[in-house]
Amino acid sequence: MKEEEEIYGKLFNVIPLMDDNHVDLLLSTMTKETAIYYLTHAVNLAYHNGVYSLGESEILSKSIRMLNKEEISEDTNSSEVV
């Protein structure tokens, strides 16, 4: 049976970190898509910890949906054959 690797920690309580150098790897390989992914999880964690007011949460939620919608739209447009 394969042994599971021990998780060093979790970034934003979601993204598993394998060791203390993993953050450096995430930083050096970050793309626009992964940046949006990290920001989304960071904002969600802050929201669940009560960092934002109701109005701030609403604006951030809409902003995340707009960014994610743009990413999906760009992916669809880039895969179309001309």
Secondary structure as GFF3:
##gff-version 3
##sequence-region A 1 82
A	DSSP	beta_strand	9	11	.	.	.	ID=ss1
A	DSSP	beta_strand	15	17	.	.	.	ID=ss2
A	DSSP	alpha_helix	22	28	.	.	.	ID=ss3
A	DSSP	alpha_helix	32	48	.	.	.	ID=ss4
A	DSSP	alpha_helix	54	78	.	.	.	ID=ss5
###
